């Protein structure tokens, strides 16, 4: 999907300049940022490490005072690596579900050849946590919105005191989410997930199943102005023998804005016909 949506020629040139395969030394501030125009900011993945470091130095991100209950800002430019190294053992039923899923999606060392992502299915909470191009929290008095650049979507985390539904009437790709503060840690609980909202992350190239019993707990803590500790705990007694947690520290992107990165079905179909299908031994079409 990364190849489908080309932001601009300037961004591609910048990315190529950043590629370690092409240059022994990573580029720096000499690479110009691609923006829509004066006063606009670039996208999270459109800055190289030198630009990010320079942005953080300008705002004194490591020493600047902060409100620990303020999570606003654009965070990260890629997903959190999770699951493969900390994955809980499967239950017997979970192993059957994993084997069936692996046959369905065609999992390989480099990814799933029939990944639902390739036909623009929503990622769901787990995969958006582990496979995103930057995300942004927007806090209001009774809810927190979390916007994801990849697929240009969001979720609503309710903070108005409601409880999670015991028996959700309709399962959702992004589930039902509620949030609360425990000291300086923002805790998010969610349930009610559609089983098509698979578990997984970009870095580990594997997809994992879950049942309707899935519950997810996320924790976010701003350890200084420029860094956010994030963790996700997955509990599903039908599929996994024990809860398992993935965590990482995510950096602030102070000079970036969430871009428009839709998964467009017509573009996805064209890309799959030209690239994905021939690469997987299926007949492709020329366009």
N, C-alpha and C positions, 0 to 999 in steps of 0.2 A: 504493500500500500504506500510505502514511502515514495515509490517512483511515480505514483499516479498523479499526484498534485504538485506541479512545479510552481513554486512561488514566483520566481523571477530569474532571469539570466544572471543577474548580479549575485543572487544568493547561491546559485549553483556554482558560480566561479569561486565565491568565497568558501564554499564547502570543499571544492576540489583543492583549493589552496591549503585547507586545514587537514586534508587527508594524510595520515602518517605514511601511507604506502607511496605517496608521491614525493614527499619531502622528509628528509632525515630530521629536520628541525621544524617544530611547529611554527606557523606564522604568528605574527603579533599585531600590534596596532596599525601596521601599515596596510592591512586589509580593510577596506572601507566597509562600513555597515550599510546594509540595504534597508531603507525605510520607505514608507509610502510618500514622505515629503517632510518639509520642515515642521517641527513640533510633534511629529509622530515618532513612535519607537519601533524597534525591530522586534522580531519574534524570538521566543526563548532559545530556539535551536539555531538562530541565525548569527549568534555571537561566538567567536572562538574563545578559548580560555583566557587569552590576554585581555580581550575586551571585558570579559566578566570580572577578572581580577581588578582591572582599572576602574570599573564601575563601583565595585565594593570599596576600593580605596577612596574614591571621591566622596562616598557617603559615610566613610568611617564605620563601615558595617560591623567590624569586630569589637569596637569600643563604644559605639553610639548607645545612648540610653534608650530603653524600650519599655512599652507596656506589655508584659508577658501575656496578657489576654487579647492582644491585638495580633491576629494571624494574617492580616491583609497583606497583599503583595503577590507577585508572581514567583512561584517556587519551582526550581529544577528545570531541566530541559530534556529529561528522559525519565523513564520509570524507575521504580525501586526494584533492585534485584531481589527476588524472593523465590521461595518454594523449594527448588530442587535440592538444596543442601539441608534444609530443615524439615522437609516433608515428613509428616507422620506416616507410620505404616498403615496400610489399608486394612479394613475389616474384610472378611470373606466377600460380603456383598459389594464393598467398595472396590475390591480387586476385579470383580466381574464387570462393574461399571467402567473401570479404567480400561480394561481390555477391550470392551465394546467401543468405548470412545476412541481409543487408539486406532482401531480398524476403521472407524467412521471418518476420522480426520486425517489419517495417514501420517502419523507422527514420524519424523525423522530427526537426525542429529541437528539439522539446521532449521527445523520448524515443521508445521503441519501443512501438508500439501492441500488439504481441504479445509483450512482454517476458516471458520465462519466470518472472521474479519474480512476475508477476501470478497465476500458478497455483501459487505456493509452491515452485517448484524451488529447490534450494539455490543460494546465491550463488557458492560457491567462494572460494578464497583471494584472487584478484585483486579481485573485486567487493567482498568483505568489507573489503579494505584501502581501497578507493575509495568505499565506500557502506556506512557503518555508523553507528550512533547511540551510539558509545562502545565501547571495548574494554578488556579487563583482562588483564594477564599474571599468572599464578600460577606461581612457580618451585618445583620440587622437585629432589631430588638427581639424578634421571636423566631428567627431562623438564620442559618448560615448557608450560603450558596457556595458550592464548589464547582468551578468551571474548568473543563479540560480542553486543551487545544486540539488534541487528536479526536477526531469525530465531531469537534465543535459542539460539545454537549455539557450538561451540568447535572448536579444532583442537589436535592434540598435536604438539609439536616435540620430538623425541628428542635428548637430550644425553648419551646413554650410550656414545657412540663408534661406533655403527653407521653404515654407509654407505647411501647411497641405492641402491635396487635398480636394476640395469642394465636389466632388462626386467620392470617391474612386472606381476605376474600378473593383477591386477585394477585397472583405472583408478578413480580416486576423485575426488569433487567437490572435496575439499580436499587431494588429492595425498598424497604421502609427504614428511614434513618432518624435517630434522635441523638441529641448531643447535650453534654453538660460539662461543667468545669469541676475538676478535682484538683484544688490548688491552682497551679499554673499549667496543668495539663488538660487539654480539650479531649474528652473521651466521646467517641461516636460508636453507638451500637446499632446494628441493622439486622434485619431478617426478611423473610418473604421473597426469596430470590427465585426467579425463573431458572430452571435447570439448564437452559440454553446459555445463561450468563456464566460461562466457564471460568475456572480459576486458572491463573497463569500469569506470566510476565514476558516482556520482550527478550530479556537477556538469557533466560533459561530454555527457551524454545520448546516448551512442553505445555500441554493443556491438561487440566485435571478436572474430574467430575465433582459434583456435589448433589445432595438431595434437598428436599424441601425443609429438612431440619437444619440447614446451614444457618449459622449465626456468625457475624463478623464484629470484632471490636477493634477500633482504630484509636491510637493515642498520638496526639500532636503536642509537642512542647517546644516553645521558642527558647533556645538556650542562650542566644544573644541576638542582636538585631539581624544578623545576616545568616543565621542557621536555624533549622527546624528539625528536631528529632521526630521521626515518624515510625510507627509500628502498626502491624496488622496481625491480629490473632484470628485464626479460622477454627471454628468448632462445628463438627458435623459427625455425631456419634454413629450414624448409619454408614458412613463412608470411611472415616478415619478413627483409629484407635485412641487418639488423644488430640487435644488442641495443639496447634503449632503456630509459631510466631515468626514473622519476618520484620526486619527493622533496618533503618538507614538514617543518616543525617543528610538533609536536603538543603542546598544553598539558595539564598534569595537571588533573584535576577532583577536588580533594581532599575535597569534600563531597558526592560522588555515589556511587551504587551502581548496578551493572548491573541494569536492570529486566527484567521478563518481557515480551518482545516477540516472541511467536510469530507465524509466518505460519500462519493457521488456514484450511485449505481451504474449509470451509463459509462462513466470512466472506468469503474471497476470491471465491468463486463469486457470492455475493450482491452484493458490491460491483461486480464486473465487470458483472453483469446490470443493475444500477441506474445505474452511472456510466460505466464504461469503454466498454462496448459502444455505448450511445447516442452517446457523444462521438465514437466512431470510425465512426459511420454504420451500426452493426449494430443489429438490433432488440433492445430491452431488455425487462425484465420488471418489473412493479410488485410490491412486497412490502409 
